[in-house]
Amino acid sequence: MKTRITEMLGIEHPIVQAGMSWASSSAALPATVSNEGGLGVIAAGPMYVEAFKGVLDEMSALTSKPFAVNIPLYRPQVDDILNVMYEHRVPVIIASQGGPKAHLPRFREYGAKWIHVVSTLEHALKAEAAGVDALVVVGAEAGGHPPVSGVSTLVTVRQVLREVSIPVIAGGGVADGWGIAALLALGADAVQLGTRFLVTPEATVHAAYKEAVLNARAADAVLVGRRSLPVRALNNAFTEAIFDAEQRDVSKEEYEALFKKSTLKQAALDGDVAWGKVEAGQSAGLVKTLEPAGELMRTLVRELEDACGRMEAMARRTALA
Ligand SMILES: Cc1cc2nc3c(=O)[nH]c(=O)nc-3n(C[C@H](O)[C@H](O)[C@H](O)COP(=O)(O)O)c2cc1C
């Protein structure tokens, strides 16, 4: 399948494994996805420089295909990570939270593509004006930090596509090839999946985390922390404590302390799925099996082809089974 994104990045399928802190802060998952013709994404957000260099070295050994590094621009020591990315000639950068303008010129020197993550039309327009090559656009269903407005993927992505001319990778709420086809039909040039790739042996999160995602219903992925930096995570003792604090209308200090005491790392590395932030999207309700990432990629491609075949048959006005 050819789209503006597959052409721009030199990948075979319009499928992106979303950058996920801890889960893809390692080489196995991104390398497997890239080797299968998708775009694997290393999440550099929580990584120290030395560990990051090690993962880039591992990537060179595991794949010769294009891959990306996801970096939130607000994090401390972001310049150190960007310097390593520049030295290693990382081919695709997927940045979030912060302005891209200052960083673009030197990455353009060697032909890197800069993709910016946004969840509103306003930020999409700003990123396009700053000169980025493409956008990742996610709606409210997404795991991690979705738009606080609650505007769905279907509406957010369509809004952006009507107004921008650069290619769009859409995501939030997609767990199979049928969802990928839906967002491509909407006009997206590729689709990114996060939660679905969490439940693979290659994702570097604790087994208890994967089990929690497998057992979750869609409605269990709640938006928590409305008075802080809201996150979509699975309902547990931590989210209940936050909702309770909101009901009791506790002070800002007490609220922040409670919210920050719980971390994604606690759930992802220690397996504390009761009190950690078990970040996952509503698509958790569609994830029923743990599947090796390579096999998953092949399943996604097969389902995408089936979904497209169904649409083609509809266009030819053939009766559907
Ligand atoms: C566990 C987890 C960690 C995430 N970490 C990051 C991150 O470090 N940087 C980022 O830009 N997005 C992050 N996200 C958001 C994903 O990149 C992606 O937008 C989201 O998972 C898409 O929604 P889905 O989970 O329904 O597929 C994270 C999501 C999850 C589930």
The ligand as an ORCA input file, in Angstrom:
! r2SCAN-3c Opt
* xyz 0 1
  C       1.972      2.981     28.014
  C       1.950      4.164     27.089
  C       3.034      5.035     27.062
  C       3.035      6.126     26.187
  N       4.139      6.936     26.135
  C       4.203      7.937     25.212
  C       5.393      8.701     25.048
  O       6.416      8.475     25.716
  N       5.386      9.690     24.108
  C       4.280      9.963     23.326
  O       4.328     10.882     22.470
  N       3.139      9.245     23.465
  C       3.096      8.234     24.365
  N       1.950      7.445     24.450
  C       0.841      7.663     23.486
  C       1.046      6.778     22.239
  O       2.175      7.216     21.519
  C      -0.182      6.784     21.304
  O      -0.498      8.097     20.918
  C      -1.412      6.131     21.898
  O      -1.065      4.932     22.541
  C      -2.439      5.861     20.803
  O      -3.619      5.358     21.324
  P      -3.914      3.773     21.486
  O      -3.226      3.388     22.732
  O      -5.393      3.687     21.579
  O      -3.359      3.069     20.293
  C       1.917      6.363     25.341
  C       0.834      5.469     25.371
  C       0.829      4.384     26.214
  C      -0.332      3.419     26.184
*
